[in-house]
Amino acid sequence: MREGRQRPIPTVVVDEDAQPVDRLRLISTWSTAVLAIIATGAVLYFMRELLLPVVTAFVVGVMLSPVARKLEARKIPLAASAALIVVLTALLIAFVVALIATPVADLAGRLPQISGKLQVFHGLIDFWRRLETSIGINPTNAAPPIPLPSIGWVPTTIGYLSPPLTGFVYFLVVLLLFITWWPDLRKNLVMTFASRDSRLTVLRILNEIESDLAAYLVTVACINLCVGVAAALICAITGLPFALGFGALAATLNFIPIVGPILMIIVMALAGVVTAPSLGSGLLPAALFMLVVFLEGQFITPTIIGRRIELNSLAVLLSLLFWTWMWGPMGAFLSSPILIVALILKEHLAPEASG
C-alpha cells in the first residue's frame, strides 16, 4: 500500500520540472526562427543588387526550360538552344524598350504644357493660395508646381541607368548558364537524396515548378499582350500619339500586379492631358483603359489563372507588397512566380498543413 501511494509522487515532480524546460525549448525554437527570418530578410535586402539578376535568371530560366528541351529534341544542341533563347529574349526586351522610350520621352518633353490644360482648377488653386496667405504662409516662397525643364538631370539619369544596364547584362549571362546547366542541376538535385521516395518527391516538385511557371508565363503573357493591344487601339481611336509605344508600355507594366495597371492609367491620363485639346478629351483614353483593366483584373485573369494555377488574392497582394518593398519593380514582377514556388513546396513538403 505504501508503495502504491508513493508512486504518483515522483511522476508529479517530473512533470512540474519538465514544464519550464519545455517552455524554454519552445521560446528558444521561436527565437531562433525569428532571428533566422530577420537574417534572411537582411541578406535579401542588402544583397539585392547581386541576388536580383540571379533570381530573375533562375525564374525566367525555369519558365523557358521546356522551350530548350523542345529545341534539343529537334537535334539542336542545348548550348545553342540556350544561346538562341537568350538572344531572342534580349532582342524582345530591347524592342519593347525602344517602343516605350519614344512616347515616354515625348511625354516628358510636354509636361510643362500641362499647366495650360488645368485651367478648370485655377479657381481651386487661387482659393488655396488665399488660404495660405490667411494662415501666414507666403505663397511667393513656394516652389512652382511644375519645375522648368533643364539638363541637370542628365548626369543623375546616367548614374541611375548604369546599375540596371549592368544588372541586365549579368542577368543574360546567368540565364545562358542556367538554361545550359539546368538538366544536370535537376539530376544532381534528385540524386542528392538517398531514398527512392525522396528522389521521386524532389522530381515531382521540380516538374510541377517547371510546368506551373511555364503555364503562368504563357498565360500572363497572352493576357498582357491583349491588354497592350487594347491600349494601342484606345490610343489610336482617341487620337493619342505613339499608340504602339503606349500599347507596349501597357503590356509591360501589366506584368506587375495591381501597381502596373495603376501606373499605366496615370501615364495615359498625363499623355492625354498634354496632347488633347481639352481636359475631358484628354482623360478619355485613361478612362477607357481603366475599364479594360477592370474587366481584365476582375473577370478575365481570375477566370483563366484560377483554372490553371490556384492563387489566393490575399496571398498575391501580400507577396506583391513584400517583394516590391524588398526588390522594387523587379521584385513585383517576381512576386507571383515566387509565390507559386512557395505554394508547390508547401503542398509537397507539408501536405497536412495544405489540406
C-alpha positions in Angstrom: 0.0 0.0 0.0 2.8 2.4 0.8 4.5 1.7 -2.5 1.2 2.4 -4.3 0.8 5.7 -2.5 4.4 6.8 -3.2 4.3 6.0 -7.0 2.4 9.2 -8.1 4.8 11.5 -6.1 7.9 11.3 -8.4 5.6 11.4 -11.5 4.2 14.8 -10.5 7.6 16.2 -9.6 8.9 15.2 -13.1 6.0 16.9 -14.8 6.4 20.1 -12.8 10.1 20.2 -13.6 9.6 19.4 -17.3 7.2 22.3 -17.9 9.8 25.1 -17.5 12.2 23.1 -19.7 9.6 22.7 -22.4 8.8 26.4 -22.3 12.5 27.3 -22.6 12.8 25.0 -25.5 9.8 26.5 -27.2 11.0 30.0 -26.6 14.4 29.1 -27.9 12.9 27.5 -31.1 10.8 30.5 -31.8 13.6 32.9 -31.1 15.9 31.0 -33.5 13.2 31.0 -36.2 12.6 34.8 -35.8 16.3 35.5 -35.9 16.7 33.3 -39.0 13.8 35.2 -40.7 15.4 38.5 -39.9 18.8 37.5 -41.0 17.4 36.1 -44.3 15.4 39.3 -44.9 18.5 41.4 -44.2 20.6 39.3 -46.7 17.8 39.6 -49.4 17.6 43.4 -48.9 21.3 44.4 -48.7 22.4 41.9 -51.4 19.6 42.8 -53.8 21.9 44.1 -56.5 23.7 40.8 -56.6 20.7 38.5 -55.9 18.1 40.1 -58.2 19.7 39.3 -61.5 20.4 35.8 -60.3 16.9 35.1 -59.0 15.3 36.6 -62.1 17.5 34.5 -64.4 16.6 31.4 -62.4 12.9 32.1 -62.6 12.9 33.0 -66.2 15.2 30.1 -67.0 12.8 27.6 -65.3 10.0 29.1 -67.3 11.9 28.8 -70.6 13.5 25.4 -69.9 10.6 23.5 -71.7 11.4 25.5 -74.8 15.1 24.5 -74.6 14.1 20.8 -74.3 11.9 21.0 -77.3 14.7 22.6 -79.3 17.0 19.9 -78.1 14.6 17.3 -79.2 14.8 18.7 -82.7 18.6 17.9 -82.7 19.7 21.4 -81.7 22.5 21.3 -79.1 21.5 22.5 -75.7 24.1 25.2 -75.6 22.9 26.5 -79.0 19.3 26.4 -77.8 20.2 28.4 -74.7 22.1 31.0 -76.7 19.2 31.3 -79.1 16.7 31.8 -76.3 18.9 34.4 -74.5 19.4 36.3 -77.8 15.7 36.3 -78.6 14.9 37.4 -75.0 17.4 40.3 -75.2 16.1 41.4 -78.6 12.5 41.3 -77.4 13.3 43.3 -74.3 15.3 45.8 -76.4 12.4 46.1 -78.9 9.9 46.8 -76.1 12.2 49.4 -74.5 12.6 51.1 -77.9 8.9 51.2 -78.4 8.4 52.6 -74.8 11.2 55.2 -75.0 9.6 57.3 -77.7 6.3 58.1 -76.0 7.9 58.5 -72.6 10.4 60.9 -73.9 7.7 62.9 -75.8 5.6 62.9 -72.6 8.5 64.2 -70.5 9.1 67.0 -73.0 5.5 68.1 -73.0 4.9 68.0 -69.2 5.3 71.9 -68.9 2.3 72.2 -71.2 0.1 70.6 -68.7 -0.4 73.8 -66.7 -2.4 75.4 -69.5 -4.8 72.4 -69.6 -5.7 72.7 -66.0 -7.5 76.0 -66.1 -10.5 74.3 -64.7 -8.6 74.0 -61.4 -7.4 77.7 -61.3 -10.2 78.7 -59.0 -9.3 76.0 -56.6 -5.6 77.0 -56.8 -6.5 80.6 -56.1 -8.6 79.6 -53.1 -5.7 77.6 -51.7 -3.3 80.5 -52.1 -5.7 82.8 -50.3 -5.9 80.2 -47.5 -2.1 80.0 -47.3 -1.9 83.8 -47.0 -4.6 83.9 -44.3 -2.7 81.5 -42.1 0.6 83.3 -42.6 2.3 81.3 -45.4 3.7 83.4 -48.2 2.9 81.7 -51.5 5.6 83.5 -53.3 8.2 81.5 -51.4 6.6 78.2 -52.5 8.1 76.2 -55.3 6.3 76.2 -58.7 4.0 73.2 -59.2 5.9 72.1 -62.3 9.7 72.8 -62.5 11.2 74.2 -65.6 13.0 71.7 -67.8 16.7 71.7 -67.5 19.6 69.4 -68.4 20.7 69.0 -64.8 19.0 65.6 -64.7 21.3 64.0 -67.3 24.2 63.0 -65.0 21.8 61.7 -62.4 19.9 59.7 -65.1 23.2 58.2 -66.3 24.0 57.3 -62.8 20.7 55.6 -62.3 20.8 53.8 -65.6 24.3 52.3 -65.2 23.4 49.7 -62.5 20.3 48.5 -64.3 22.2 48.0 -67.5 25.0 46.2 -65.7 22.4 44.0 -64.0 20.7 43.3 -67.3 24.0 42.0 -68.8 24.6 40.0 -65.7 21.0 38.6 -66.0 21.6 37.5 -69.6 24.9 35.7 -68.7 23.3 33.9 -65.7 20.3 33.0 -67.8 22.5 31.5 -70.5 24.4 29.4 -68.0 21.3 28.4 -66.1 19.5 27.1 -69.2 22.6 25.2 -70.3 23.2 23.6 -66.9 19.6 23.1 -65.8 19.3 19.4 -66.8 22.4 18.5 -65.0 21.3 20.6 -62.0 18.0 18.8 -61.9 19.7 15.4 -62.0 22.1 16.4 -59.2 19.3 17.7 -57.0 17.3 14.5 -57.4 20.4 12.2 -56.8 21.3 14.1 -53.7 18.7 12.1 -51.7 19.4 8.5 -50.9 15.9 7.0 -50.7 13.8 6.4 -53.7 10.7 8.1 -52.2 12.7 11.3 -51.5 14.0 11.3 -55.1 10.5 10.9 -56.5 9.3 13.7 -54.3 12.0 16.1 -55.5 11.4 15.1 -59.1 7.7 15.8 -58.7 8.4 19.2 -57.2 10.8 20.2 -59.9 8.4 19.0 -62.7 5.5 20.8 -61.1 7.5 24.0 -60.7 8.6 23.9 -64.3 5.1 23.3 -65.6 3.3 25.8 -63.4 5.9 28.6 -64.0 5.8 27.9 -67.8 2.0 27.9 -67.7 2.0 31.1 -65.7 4.4 32.8 -68.2 2.4 31.8 -71.3 -1.0 32.7 -69.7 0.0 36.0 -68.3 2.0 36.9 -71.5 -1.1 36.3 -73.6 -3.3 38.3 -71.3 -0.9 41.2 -71.1 -0.5 41.1 -74.9 -4.3 41.5 -75.2 -4.2 44.4 -72.7 -1.4 46.0 -74.8 -3.4 45.6 -78.0 -6.5 47.1 -76.2 -4.4 50.1 -75.0 -3.0 50.7 -78.5 -6.5 50.6 -80.0 -7.7 53.1 -77.4 -4.8 55.4 -78.2 -5.5 55.1 -82.0 -9.2 55.7 -81.6 -8.9 58.7 -79.2 -6.1 60.3 -81.2 -3.3 59.7 -78.6 0.1 59.6 -80.4 2.5 56.7 -80.3 -0.2 54.1 -80.0 2.3 51.2 -80.4 4.5 52.6 -77.7 1.7 53.0 -75.2 0.5 49.5 -76.1 3.9 48.1 -75.4 4.1 50.0 -72.1 0.7 48.8 -71.0 1.6 45.2 -71.8 4.9 45.5 -69.9 3.5 47.2 -66.8 0.7 44.7 -66.6 3.3 42.1 -65.6 3.4 43.9 -62.3 0.1 43.0 -60.5 -2.1 45.9 -59.2 0.6 48.6 -59.4 1.4 48.3 -63.1 -2.1 49.0 -64.4 -2.4 52.0 -62.0 0.8 53.4 -63.3 -0.4 53.0 -66.9 -3.6 54.8 -66.1 -1.7 57.7 -64.7 0.7 57.7 -67.7 -2.3 57.7 -70.2 -4.0 60.5 -68.2 -0.9 62.7 -68.4 -0.3 61.9 -72.1 -3.9 62.6 -72.9 -4.0 65.9 -71.0 -0.8 67.3 -72.6 -1.9 66.2 -76.2 -5.7 66.6 -76.3 -7.3 70.0 -76.9 -9.4 69.8 -73.7 -9.2 68.2 -70.3 -12.2 65.9 -70.9 -11.0 64.5 -74.2 -7.5 64.1 -72.6 -8.8 62.0 -69.8 -10.9 59.8 -72.1 -8.1 57.3 -73.0 -7.3 56.8 -69.4 -11.0 56.2 -68.6 -11.4 53.7 -71.4 -8.2 51.9 -70.3 -9.4 51.8 -66.7 -12.5 50.0 -68.0 -10.3 47.4 -69.8 -8.1 46.9 -66.6 -11.2 46.5 -64.5 -12.6 43.8 -66.8 -9.3 42.1 -67.1 -8.5 42.2 -63.4 -11.9 41.2 -62.1 -13.2 38.7 -64.6 -10.7 37.6 -67.3 -7.5 37.0 -65.4 -9.1 35.3 -62.3 -11.1 33.0 -64.5 -8.1 32.0 -66.7 -5.4 31.9 -64.0 -7.8 30.3 -61.5 -8.4 27.4 -63.8 -4.7 26.7 -64.3 -3.0 27.9 -61.2 -4.7 28.3 -57.8 -3.6 31.6 -56.3 -5.2 33.3 -53.3 -5.8 37.0 -53.9 -4.7 38.0 -50.4 -1.5 35.9 -50.8 -0.8 37.6 -54.1 -1.2 41.0 -52.6 1.0 40.3 -49.6 3.6 38.7 -51.8 3.5 41.8 -54.1 3.9 44.2 -51.2 6.7 42.3 -49.6 8.8 41.7 -52.8 8.2 45.2 -54.1 9.4 46.6 -50.8 12.4 44.2 -50.9 13.5 44.4 -54.5 11.5 47.2 -56.2 9.8 46.8 -59.6 11.6 43.5 -60.5 10.5 42.2 -57.1 6.9 43.0 -58.1 7.4 41.0 -61.3 8.9 38.1 -59.4 6.3 38.1 -56.6 3.8 35.8 -58.3 6.3 33.2 -59.5 8.0 33.1 -56.1 4.5 32.6 -54.5 3.8 29.7 -56.9 7.1 28.0 -56.0 6.4 28.5 -52.3 2.9 27.0 -52.6 4.3 24.0 -54.5 6.9 23.4 -51.8 4.2 23.7 -49.1 1.9 21.3 -50.9 4.6 18.6 -51.2 6.6 19.1 -48.0 3.7 19.9 -45.6 0.6 18.3 -47.1 -1.2 18.1 -43.8 -0.9 21.9 -43.5 -2.0 22.4 -47.1 -5.1 20.2 -46.5 
